[in-house]
């Protein structure tokens, strides 16, 4: 009896240990932008759409749950494991209807060059890395998605983001050179489980917004200071008179000569002759006066 109890306890302990050691299965799928699994698979939100109904018919069997499109032990060998034309289903028969080439899948509208929000629903948190790709310019939605349709560089790589309110929340900037129908392809490689998840989210992209015009700085021209009012006190230097606008020139009056002017050369000649005559006359008069005085004086012999 004691041995049976010990055996039961040992078995229960071993079962608990095995259960604890086994990795918990992860589940998840993008709900924003809405993925084809979140739209069309079991518990999807767009199961009544024409594309989802066509996918369900092409599937040949009921879809699996929307958050359970996963493959174990991929370990980054995505291109080797998932064939071209089956990227949206991950190559799984339970989801093969999601690979239909159509241009009416439930889609999210966005603008090229804008930043979009991504919500990846998951019931419990798990470690892992998200890699998000966008189809190249010129992608044709009426052809099945292949690896060559995806741009070589991911628009988002996010490792171990936190789970908030049941979703991993991320953002990614869309390229500016895309318009029309495109696919956002998300790969979630978990590190706490051996599983890798694949999903296709359809986008309808409008042209990138035109760049805003550059703001030019206004140039402030300083106002000229008004001239100070004239002081009542006299200044040492009189201010220059203001020029009148287009004042006519004043002509000097013309003087009429009173007599005919004497040429400059003859004038000095006449002046010299007059002076000579005056001197000669004066000399003659002086001699005449001396002569008269001599006659009037008594002679020396008469005085004796």
Phi and psi in degrees as a GROMACS rama.xvg file:
@    title "Ramachandran Plot"
@    xaxis  label "Phi"
@    yaxis  label "Psi"
@TYPE xy
-64.0774  -38.6863  UNK-2
-64.3987  -38.2286  UNK-3
-63.7367  -40.7691  UNK-4
-65.4456  -42.7196  UNK-5
-61.8433  -39.3383  UNK-6
-64.7583  -39.8865  UNK-7
-66.1273  -41.9663  UNK-8
-63.3548  -42.7456  UNK-9
-62.2073  -42.5693  UNK-10
-64.9308  -41.3514  UNK-11
-65.8402  -41.5323  UNK-12
-63.4354  -42.2634  UNK-13
-63.5562  -38.8755  UNK-14
-66.0291  -40.9122  UNK-15
-63.996  -42.1194  UNK-16
-62.8634  -42.827  UNK-17
-65.4307  -39.8676  UNK-18
-66.1775  -39.09  UNK-19
-69.4606  -38.0931  UNK-20
-70.964  -29.1436  UNK-21
-68.5269  135.681  UNK-22
-68.3133  140.154  UNK-23
-73.0477  135.179  UNK-24
-70.5447  132.647  UNK-25
-89.4785  154.916  UNK-26
-140.839  146.175  UNK-27
174.221  160.222  UNK-28
-167.116  151.695  UNK-29
-70.5028  131.361  UNK-30
-108.114  -13.3907  UNK-31
-150.623  118.261  UNK-32
-57.2311  143.752  UNK-33
-60.3308  132.788  UNK-34
-91.0832  166.239  UNK-35
-66.2707  -34.4189  UNK-36
-67.6051  -44.3195  UNK-37
-66.2728  -23.3365  UNK-38
-88.0734  -39.997  UNK-39
-114.07  -23.9954  UNK-40
-76.9828  -177.427  UNK-41
-55.4726  131.604  UNK-42
69.1988  18.7121  UNK-43
-72.1112  161.775  UNK-44
-95.6302  -9.89606  UNK-45
-128.003  35.401  UNK-46
-64.6223  -20.8717  UNK-47
-85.4627  -5.49731  UNK-48
-69.9635  157.006  UNK-49
-60.6595  -41.429  UNK-50
-65.8988  -42.0594  UNK-51
-67.2372  -37.6765  UNK-52
-67.3  -40.784  UNK-53
-64.6326  -37.2851  UNK-54
-66.6655  -41.2082  UNK-55
-64.0101  -38.7382  UNK-56
-67.5725  -43.2026  UNK-57
-69.2722  -21.8935  UNK-58
-69.0472  -32.0101  UNK-59
76.9414  -4.51837  UNK-60
-159.739  163.329  UNK-61
-62.1614  142.934  UNK-62
-64.6885  155.389  UNK-63
-75.2207  176.519  UNK-64
-64.5506  152.615  UNK-65
-65.0852  -23.402  UNK-66
-106.976  23.5403  UNK-67
-126.161  26.7886  UNK-68
-87.016  94.3032  UNK-69
-144.264  154.726  UNK-70
-131.602  134.731  UNK-71
-87.7285  152.312  UNK-72
58.7837  37.2714  UNK-73
-77.0985  -46.513  UNK-74
58.1108  41.6965  UNK-75
85.3554  -0.954238  UNK-76
-90.8991  50.0002  UNK-77
-60.6097  -46.7806  UNK-78
-66.7399  -28.0818  UNK-79
-78.1756  -34.929  UNK-80
-87.3891  -40.7908  UNK-81
-98.776  119.208  UNK-82
-74.9119  156.548  UNK-83
-58.5638  144.778  UNK-84
82.8276  -5.61174  UNK-85
-130.354  27.5935  UNK-86
-68.0674  -36.0951  UNK-87
-72.6953  -27.7702  UNK-88
-95.3556  -9.12837  UNK-89
68.3357  13.2887  UNK-90
77.9054  9.30454  UNK-91
-89.6007  131.584  UNK-92
-61.6579  -31.9758  UNK-93
-68.507  -8.43956  UNK-94
-132.607  15.5156  UNK-95
-63.0032  -23.4517  UNK-96
-63.8631  -18.9573  UNK-97
-75.2984  -8.37842  UNK-98
-89.6915  1.53952  UNK-99
-59.0001  138.564  UNK-100
-87.3532  102.305  UNK-101
-140.549  158.515  UNK-102
-112.512  19.8306  UNK-103
-125.094  22.852  UNK-104
-63.8822  146.505  UNK-105
-52.7566  127.981  UNK-106
-134.218  162.943  UNK-107
-110.223  132.028  UNK-108
-87.4742  138.722  UNK-109
-152.666  169.143  UNK-110
-109.054  133.54  UNK-111
-57.107  140.301  UNK-112
84.7706  -7.63263  UNK-113
-88.2483  166.386  UNK-114
-97.6911  126.746  UNK-115
-108.821  152.164  UNK-116
-93.8167  139.882  UNK-117
-119.468  132.026  UNK-118
-122.444  121.055  UNK-119
-116.431  104.847  UNK-120
-71.8335  140.781  UNK-121
-156.72  136.537  UNK-122
-71.8622  -33.4545  UNK-123
-136.814  150.979  UNK-124
-71.165  144.977  UNK-125
-143.323  151.006  UNK-126
-78.3629  149.705  UNK-127
162.413  174.231  UNK-128
-120.242  133.32  UNK-129
-99.3508  134.283  UNK-130
-128.142  122.999  UNK-131
-119.687  127.357  UNK-132
-118.852  156.071  UNK-133
-122.481  144.946  UNK-134
-63.8593  154.914  UNK-135
-73.5893  164.52  UNK-136
-58.6643  140.289  UNK-137
85.9097  7.77594  UNK-138
-58.287  136.612  UNK-139
-104.139  108.727  UNK-140
-68.132  -12.2479  UNK-141
-90.45  12.6817  UNK-142
-121.938  148.842  UNK-143
-64.271  143.167  UNK-144
-69.9152  132.164  UNK-145
-123.087  167.859  UNK-146
-63.711  -32.6263  UNK-147
-71.1617  -15.2853  UNK-148
-75.1227  -17.5482  UNK-149
-90.3303  142.922  UNK-150
-63.0978  148.416  UNK-151
-69.6451  -27.9985  UNK-152
-101.73  132.115  UNK-153
-71.0564  144.303  UNK-154
-85.5581  -8.10486  UNK-155
-155.202  132.585  UNK-156
-132.452  118.987  UNK-157
-135.511  120.016  UNK-158
-102.106  129.352  UNK-159
51.4102  50.6631  UNK-160
-69.2486  154.99  UNK-161
-74.6247  151.249  UNK-162
-91.1706  118.649  UNK-163
-122.454  119.405  UNK-164
52.4729  43.7842  UNK-165
81.5669  8.9036  UNK-166
-144.117  145.679  UNK-167
-83.4186  128.555  UNK-168
-113.067  124.082  UNK-169
-140.561  167.937  UNK-170
-134.22  152.071  UNK-171
-146.11  144.689  UNK-172
-95.7835  125.316  UNK-173
-78.5382  144.668  UNK-174
-63.4352  157.63  UNK-175
-87.1441  -11.8105  UNK-176
-100.066  36.1652  UNK-177
-127.372  139.738  UNK-178
-144.991  158.437  UNK-179
81.1576  -154.748  UNK-180
-76.126  131.63  UNK-181
-146.175  167.542  UNK-182
-122.342  131.324  UNK-183
-95.422  113.624  UNK-184
-104.284  121.315  UNK-185
-113.609  129.745  UNK-186
-118.002  123.212  UNK-187
-116.349  106.041  UNK-188
-98.8523  108.041  UNK-189
-80.4369  149.494  UNK-190
-107.902  -16.1863  UNK-191
-89.0759  -8.00055  UNK-192
-137.668  167.614  UNK-193
-85.4483  9.36536  UNK-194
-94.7285  149.492  UNK-195
-125.265  133.589  UNK-196
-107.755  144.783  UNK-197
-128.821  144.25  UNK-198
-159.167  149.895  UNK-199
-114.381  126.616  UNK-200
-116.554  124.693  UNK-201
-86.7348  137.097  UNK-202
-123.442  149.893  UNK-203
-120.012  109.967  UNK-204
-101.843  130.519  UNK-205
-93.2507  165.121  UNK-206
-62.4701  150.711  UNK-207
-61.502  147.23  UNK-208
-66.3764  143.422  UNK-209
-66.0911  140.846  UNK-210
-63.0249  141.762  UNK-211
-67.9  141.517  UNK-212
-62.8301  143.657  UNK-213
-70.2338  138.149  UNK-214
-79.6763  129.341  UNK-215
-98.4921  137.491  UNK-216
-76.8419  130.041  UNK-217
-70.4428  134.189  UNK-218
-90.5094  118.703  UNK-219
-90.4253  116.178  UNK-220
-89.6808  120.017  UNK-221
-64.5885  138.091  UNK-222
-73.0439  140.713  UNK-223
-71.3499  136.426  UNK-224
-72.0633  139.171  UNK-225
-68.1874  144.875  UNK-226
-64.9679  139.846  UNK-227
-65.7347  148.88  UNK-228
-65.5622  143.824  UNK-229
-61.6693  137.002  UNK-230
-80.3197  149.541  UNK-231
-71.8243  -23.9521  UNK-232
-76.4007  140.358  UNK-233
-68.411  144.676  UNK-234
-98.2333  157.882  UNK-235
-68.0055  -32.0043  UNK-236
-116.597  118.807  UNK-237
-65.6415  141.389  UNK-238
-70.9823  148.66  UNK-239
-66.6146  137.799  UNK-240
-63.6096  143.024  UNK-241
-70.1949  139.253  UNK-242
-77.0396  126.948  UNK-243
-75.6388  149.865  UNK-244
-73.5534  113.182  UNK-245
55.1986  46.7405  UNK-246
-72.4052  132.179  UNK-247
-69.6212  142.034  UNK-248
-66.3849  143.122  UNK-249
-92.6275  123.139  UNK-250
-84.6397  137.325  UNK-251
-71.5437  139.088  UNK-252
-65.856  144.244  UNK-253
-84.4002  128.592  UNK-254
-93.9865  133.961  UNK-255
-91.8314  121.665  UNK-256
-63.4661  140.489  UNK-257
-73.0756  -34.3208  UNK-258
-143.786  168.139  UNK-259
-66.5398  123.058  UNK-260
-67.2693  142.724  UNK-261
-83.6221  135.824  UNK-262
-56.8389  146.095  UNK-263
-60.7634  -35.7825  UNK-264
-69.2735  -42.461  UNK-265
-71.8907  -27.6766  UNK-266
-60.5345  -50.138  UNK-267
-64.6755  -30.4251  UNK-268
-63.9564  -48.6383  UNK-269
-62.6609  -40.4481  UNK-270
-62.7083  -42.7975  UNK-271
-62.7058  -43.0151  UNK-272
-62.2109  -40.6561  UNK-273
-64.7112  -44.6508  UNK-274
-63.1944  -40.2869  UNK-275
-63.1955  -42.8515  UNK-276
-62.9452  -38.2116  UNK-277
-66.7618  -42.9345  UNK-278
-65.0359  -43.0335  UNK-279
-62.8577  -44.6139  UNK-280
-62.2573  -41.3331  UNK-281
-64.7953  -39.4837  UNK-282
-66.2413  -41.4878  UNK-283
-65.2474  -41.7397  UNK-284
-65.3743  -39.0945  UNK-285
-62.3834  -41.9492  UNK-286
-66.5317  -38.1004  UNK-287
-64.2988  -40.3937  UNK-288
-68.2039  -39.7047  UNK-289
-62.6817  -38.8791  UNK-290
-61.5804  -43.469  UNK-291
-65.6357  -38.88  UNK-292
-65.6383  -36.7241  UNK-293
-67.0043  -36.483  UNK-294
-67.921  -34.8261  UNK-295
-76.7156  -21.1025  UNK-296
-80.4698  141.813  UNK-297
-73.5804  147.234  UNK-298
-78.6993  161.72  UNK-299
-66.6197  -36.6154  UNK-300
-69.9074  -28.5339  UNK-301
-72.8889  -30.8247  UNK-302
-71.1306  -38.9731  UNK-303
